[in-house]
Amino acid sequence: MKILVFIQVDDNKINKMSLEALKCAQGLTSNVTAITFHEGAANELSNYNLNEIILAKNENLNSYSPLHYAKALETLIDDSCNAILFAHTYETRDWVPRLSVRTNYPFISDCIDLKNENDSLIITRQTYQGKLNNDFQLNSNVFCSIQSGCFKADDLESGTTQVNTVEVELSDVANTIRAEEKFKEQKGGVDLTAADLIVSVGRGIAKEENIPLAEELTTLLNGELGSSRPIVDYGWLPHDRQIGSSGQVVSPKLYFSLGVSGAIQHQVGMKGSDKIMAINKDGNAPIFEIADYSVVGDLLEIVPKLIDKIKES
Amino acid sequence: MKICVLVKQVPDKNDEIKLNSENLSVDRSNFNFVTNESDNYAVEEALLIKEKLQGEVVVCSFGNESAIQVIKDALSKGADKGIFIENDTNDEYDILNTSKIFNNVLKDENFDLILSGLQSDDIGNGQLGVLLAEHLNMSHGSLVMETDISDSTKIKVKRELENGWFQWSDLDLPSSLTIQSGINKPRYASLRGIMMMKKKPINTIKLSEIDTGANKIDNLKSMYIPQKTKETVKIEGSADEVAEKLHNILKNELGLI
């Protein structure tokens, strides 16, 4: 089995999830090739036990550009690779589907596990907000993106691998997508990553008027207030409170979630917490899969009583 | 400006998932179906662009019989017409093959813009908009948080990147955008809108009657409810009892009070 891994580089650093994908590949086969568009990354990768490192060079690959990236990788892959792995990042989601159409290989995204069973790949991905696992058996070429945290980059096998540099020809790529410099909003926003205790609110809080209830509990517990995506979308809390793949990734001592269902995108941002306490009306909510303490019930009844008890004590 | 919005009918997020006996499909009989959340934002964004630049909003969905409802809901909000690709087969399609089906139906429509929600809440591939951009030779922008359009040649989009970063991109039209939820405030259908919807055309195309070159899924090995890996302490009782127990854990077990 031959596996290719595309290594994403952000701000001149290898994306950690790309190394997790590389670890996934090392578990499948000894024939692993890493591909990167960044010279520094290629040199760093040469310290791992891989079959080959391909450094593709072209001035249009110096910063992310979906059409140039797609064309470059298209020229570097062929049917001999059983699978081409990526980190499941927003960037991957932005350009890899184009390759799927061009090559007619399926792109199975957000995978949580890959296994090599007698030279066929068994790929697991979740659906229905993490409530269901699907195993696919692939005997033909496939693109896969790997969910954050499913493999441990620390366990990568070290070694010495040679870097092969390839100049790629991209002059015929259309310039129909022109990105400007990236930027951050809300300078001086809240840094939730440093908090020891986070109280997090989700849809179950039901109304904007109920947010102060969560704020009061947060203050009493000396923590920070976080939220799931919908609460920010509704405009009930600012974006810098959001936890998950599009917000902050936190690992407090206690993550106390109130009415958060715990979709995959949210779990990615908080599953590293030491302890998770969850209140939710829906006993089947995915948050309970990873909770240390679970309460199936109405937070609007329970939280006021909890606040009273904390005040009494 | 000719705008297409792709909408999908999905089960409500709180619906319980049950498998059929062969463990290869989901029992859909007790689902409460709704329009996929981010698709509602895509519909709204299309309507806002149409209000600014004039033109037509065509709403398109692929699904089994019941899915026509999501088209009707978008028409009630102000979309002009619908294209319903009815899956009248018993087969399911992966996202690449689904994109071939859409491509087959949409390729001669010459849309300036295709808008879709960034990801479906059921299968969650999050690929269709970009797949279609490639099929139809369009530019694309994914995870769009804001749009700025003043003519029919270009659109500027603010995209959400990871870790709090954003980026503006300038896209040539035609373009396919995947819309992040929260980009706008989706409107509700008015009573008048619902009345007008009944007169709007929906072109229903049966999948079995067109040749799309799409293949059904044949690599699904099994489906199963994930095994819990963590031991969970279940806290039960009346609200008062639960509050007492939580207080106890926070104070004595975790030392946080």
HADDOCK unambig.tbl for C-alpha pairs under 7 A between the chains (distance, minus, plus):
assign (segid A and resid 90 and name CA) (segid B and resid 161 and name CA) 6.40 0.50 0.50
assign (segid A and resid 90 and name CA) (segid B and resid 162 and name CA) 6.67 0.50 0.50
assign (segid A and resid 93 and name CA) (segid B and resid 127 and name CA) 6.95 0.50 0.50
assign (segid A and resid 94 and name CA) (segid B and resid 142 and name CA) 5.87 0.50 0.50
assign (segid A and resid 97 and name CA) (segid B and resid 127 and name CA) 6.03 0.50 0.50
assign (segid A and resid 97 and name CA) (segid B and resid 130 and name CA) 5.95 0.50 0.50
assign (segid A and resid 97 and name CA) (segid B and resid 131 and name CA) 5.30 0.50 0.50
assign (segid A and resid 98 and name CA) (segid B and resid 130 and name CA) 6.43 0.50 0.50
assign (segid A and resid 98 and name CA) (segid B and resid 131 and name CA) 5.64 0.50 0.50
assign (segid A and resid 98 and name CA) (segid B and resid 134 and name CA) 5.43 0.50 0.50
assign (segid A and resid 101 and name CA) (segid B and resid 131 and name CA) 6.41 0.50 0.50
assign (segid A and resid 101 and name CA) (segid B and resid 134 and name CA) 6.76 0.50 0.50
assign (segid A and resid 101 and name CA) (segid B and resid 135 and name CA) 6.97 0.50 0.50
assign (segid A and resid 106 and name CA) (segid B and resid 96 and name CA) 6.10 0.50 0.50
assign (segid A and resid 109 and name CA) (segid B and resid 125 and name CA) 6.25 0.50 0.50
assign (segid A and resid 127 and name CA) (segid B and resid 122 and name CA) 5.93 0.50 0.50
assign (segid A and resid 127 and name CA) (segid B and resid 123 and name CA) 4.86 0.50 0.50
assign (segid A and resid 127 and name CA) (segid B and resid 124 and name CA) 6.44 0.50 0.50
assign (segid A and resid 128 and name CA) (segid B and resid 121 and name CA) 6.45 0.50 0.50
assign (segid A and resid 128 and name CA) (segid B and resid 122 and name CA) 4.30 0.50 0.50
assign (segid A and resid 128 and name CA) (segid B and resid 123 and name CA) 5.97 0.50 0.50
assign (segid A and resid 129 and name CA) (segid B and resid 121 and name CA) 6.66 0.50 0.50
assign (segid A and resid 129 and name CA) (segid B and resid 122 and name CA) 6.65 0.50 0.50
assign (segid A and resid 131 and name CA) (segid B and resid 225 and name CA) 6.37 0.50 0.50
assign (segid A and resid 131 and name CA) (segid B and resid 226 and name CA) 6.92 0.50 0.50
assign (segid A and resid 132 and name CA) (segid B and resid 223 and name CA) 6.91 0.50 0.50
assign (segid A and resid 132 and name CA) (segid B and resid 224 and name CA) 5.92 0.50 0.50
assign (segid A and resid 132 and name CA) (segid B and resid 225 and name CA) 4.83 0.50 0.50
assign (segid A and resid 132 and name CA) (segid B and resid 226 and name CA) 6.11 0.50 0.50
assign (segid A and resid 133 and name CA) (segid B and resid 223 and name CA) 5.61 0.50 0.50
assign (segid A and resid 133 and name CA) (segid B and resid 224 and name CA) 5.32 0.50 0.50
assign (segid A and resid 133 and name CA) (segid B and resid 225 and name CA) 5.95 0.50 0.50
assign (segid A and resid 133 and name CA) (segid B and resid 226 and name CA) 5.86 0.50 0.50
assign (segid A and resid 134 and name CA) (segid B and resid 222 and name CA) 5.97 0.50 0.50
assign (segid A and resid 134 and name CA) (segid B and resid 223 and name CA) 4.58 0.50 0.50
assign (segid A and resid 134 and name CA) (segid B and resid 224 and name CA) 6.71 0.50 0.50
assign (segid A and resid 135 and name CA) (segid B and resid 220 and name CA) 6.10 0.50 0.50
assign (segid A and resid 135 and name CA) (segid B and resid 221 and name CA) 5.39 0.50 0.50
assign (segid A and resid 135 and name CA) (segid B and resid 222 and name CA) 5.27 0.50 0.50
assign (segid A and resid 135 and name CA) (segid B and resid 223 and name CA) 6.31 0.50 0.50
assign (segid A and resid 136 and name CA) (segid B and resid 219 and name CA) 5.38 0.50 0.50
assign (segid A and resid 136 and name CA) (segid B and resid 220 and name CA) 4.48 0.50 0.50
assign (segid A and resid 136 and name CA) (segid B and resid 221 and name CA) 5.17 0.50 0.50
assign (segid A and resid 137 and name CA) (segid B and resid 219 and name CA) 5.29 0.50 0.50
assign (segid A and resid 137 and name CA) (segid B and resid 220 and name CA) 6.38 0.50 0.50
assign (segid A and resid 137 and name CA) (segid B and resid 221 and name CA) 5.99 0.50 0.50
assign (segid A and resid 138 and name CA) (segid B and resid 219 and name CA) 6.37 0.50 0.50
assign (segid A and resid 176 and name CA) (segid B and resid 139 and name CA) 5.81 0.50 0.50
assign (segid A and resid 176 and name CA) (segid B and resid 171 and name CA) 5.72 0.50 0.50
assign (segid A and resid 176 and name CA) (segid B and resid 172 and name CA) 5.10 0.50 0.50
assign (segid A and resid 177 and name CA) (segid B and resid 139 and name CA) 6.11 0.50 0.50
assign (segid A and resid 177 and name CA) (segid B and resid 169 and name CA) 6.71 0.50 0.50
assign (segid A and resid 177 and name CA) (segid B and resid 170 and name CA) 5.97 0.50 0.50
assign (segid A and resid 177 and name CA) (segid B and resid 171 and name CA) 4.80 0.50 0.50
assign (segid A and resid 177 and name CA) (segid B and resid 172 and name CA) 6.72 0.50 0.50
assign (segid A and resid 178 and name CA) (segid B and resid 169 and name CA) 5.39 0.50 0.50
assign (segid A and resid 178 and name CA) (segid B and resid 170 and name CA) 4.97 0.50 0.50
assign (segid A and resid 178 and name CA) (segid B and resid 171 and name CA) 6.35 0.50 0.50
assign (segid A and resid 179 and name CA) (segid B and resid 168 and name CA) 6.11 0.50 0.50
assign (segid A and resid 179 and name CA) (segid B and resid 169 and name CA) 4.13 0.50 0.50
assign (segid A and resid 179 and name CA) (segid B and resid 170 and name CA) 6.25 0.50 0.50
assign (segid A and resid 180 and name CA) (segid B and resid 167 and name CA) 6.27 0.50 0.50
assign (segid A and resid 180 and name CA) (segid B and resid 168 and name CA) 5.48 0.50 0.50
assign (segid A and resid 180 and name CA) (segid B and resid 169 and name CA) 5.76 0.50 0.50
assign (segid A and resid 181 and name CA) (segid B and resid 167 and name CA) 6.31 0.50 0.50
assign (segid A and resid 182 and name CA) (segid B and resid 165 and name CA) 6.32 0.50 0.50
assign (segid A and resid 182 and name CA) (segid B and resid 166 and name CA) 5.44 0.50 0.50
assign (segid A and resid 182 and name CA) (segid B and resid 167 and name CA) 4.39 0.50 0.50
assign (segid A and resid 183 and name CA) (segid B and resid 165 and name CA) 5.48 0.50 0.50
assign (segid A and resid 183 and name CA) (segid B and resid 166 and name CA) 5.30 0.50 0.50
assign (segid A and resid 183 and name CA) (segid B and resid 167 and name CA) 6.18 0.50 0.50
assign (segid A and resid 184 and name CA) (segid B and resid 164 and name CA) 6.08 0.50 0.50
assign (segid A and resid 184 and name CA) (segid B and resid 165 and name CA) 4.83 0.50 0.50
assign (segid A and resid 184 and name CA) (segid B and resid 166 and name CA) 6.04 0.50 0.50
assign (segid A and resid 221 and name CA) (segid B and resid 256 and name CA) 6.86 0.50 0.50
assign (segid A and resid 221 and name CA) (segid B and resid 257 and name CA) 6.46 0.50 0.50
assign (segid A and resid 233 and name CA) (segid B and resid 181 and name CA) 6.53 0.50 0.50
assign (segid A and resid 233 and name CA) (segid B and resid 182 and name CA) 4.15 0.50 0.50
assign (segid A and resid 234 and name CA) (segid B and resid 182 and name CA) 6.78 0.50 0.50
assign (segid A and resid 246 and name CA) (segid B and resid 162 and name CA) 5.66 0.50 0.50
assign (segid A and resid 246 and name CA) (segid B and resid 163 and name CA) 6.60 0.50 0.50
assign (segid A and resid 247 and name CA) (segid B and resid 163 and name CA) 6.01 0.50 0.50
assign (segid A and resid 247 and name CA) (segid B and resid 164 and name CA) 6.26 0.50 0.50
assign (segid A and resid 248 and name CA) (segid B and resid 163 and name CA) 6.31 0.50 0.50
assign (segid A and resid 284 and name CA) (segid B and resid 16 and name CA) 6.88 0.50 0.50
assign (segid A and resid 289 and name CA) (segid B and resid 228 and name CA) 5.58 0.50 0.50
assign (segid A and resid 290 and name CA) (segid B and resid 230 and name CA) 6.03 0.50 0.50
assign (segid A and resid 291 and name CA) (segid B and resid 232 and name CA) 6.01 0.50 0.50
assign (segid A and resid 292 and name CA) (segid B and resid 231 and name CA) 6.46 0.50 0.50
assign (segid A and resid 292 and name CA) (segid B and resid 232 and name CA) 4.52 0.50 0.50
assign (segid A and resid 292 and name CA) (segid B and resid 233 and name CA) 5.95 0.50 0.50
assign (segid A and resid 293 and name CA) (segid B and resid 232 and name CA) 5.50 0.50 0.50
assign (segid A and resid 293 and name CA) (segid B and resid 233 and name CA) 4.74 0.50 0.50
assign (segid A and resid 293 and name CA) (segid B and resid 234 and name CA) 5.94 0.50 0.50
assign (segid A and resid 293 and name CA) (segid B and resid 235 and name CA) 6.92 0.50 0.50
assign (segid A and resid 294 and name CA) (segid B and resid 232 and name CA) 6.62 0.50 0.50
assign (segid A and resid 294 and name CA) (segid B and resid 233 and name CA) 6.21 0.50 0.50
assign (segid A and resid 294 and name CA) (segid B and resid 234 and name CA) 4.97 0.50 0.50
assign (segid A and resid 294 and name CA) (segid B and resid 235 and name CA) 5.93 0.50 0.50
assign (segid A and resid 295 and name CA) (segid B and resid 234 and name CA) 6.27 0.50 0.50
assign (segid A and resid 295 and name CA) (segid B and resid 235 and name CA) 5.25 0.50 0.50
assign (segid A and resid 295 and name CA) (segid B and resid 236 and name CA) 6.54 0.50 0.50
assign (segid A and resid 301 and name CA) (segid B and resid 239 and name CA) 6.11 0.50 0.50
assign (segid A and resid 302 and name CA) (segid B and resid 239 and name CA) 4.97 0.50 0.50
assign (segid A and resid 302 and name CA) (segid B and resid 240 and name CA) 6.88 0.50 0.50
assign (segid A and resid 302 and name CA) (segid B and resid 242 and name CA) 6.95 0.50 0.50
assign (segid A and resid 302 and name CA) (segid B and resid 243 and name CA) 5.74 0.50 0.50
assign (segid A and resid 305 and name CA) (segid B and resid 240 and name CA) 6.35 0.50 0.50
assign (segid A and resid 305 and name CA) (segid B and resid 243 and name CA) 5.83 0.50 0.50
assign (segid A and resid 306 and name CA) (segid B and resid 243 and name CA) 4.66 0.50 0.50
assign (segid A and resid 306 and name CA) (segid B and resid 244 and name CA) 6.89 0.50 0.50
assign (segid A and resid 306 and name CA) (segid B and resid 247 and name CA) 6.45 0.50 0.50
assign (segid A and resid 309 and name CA) (segid B and resid 247 and name CA) 6.89 0.50 0.50
assign (segid A and resid 310 and name CA) (segid B and resid 247 and name CA) 6.82 0.50 0.50
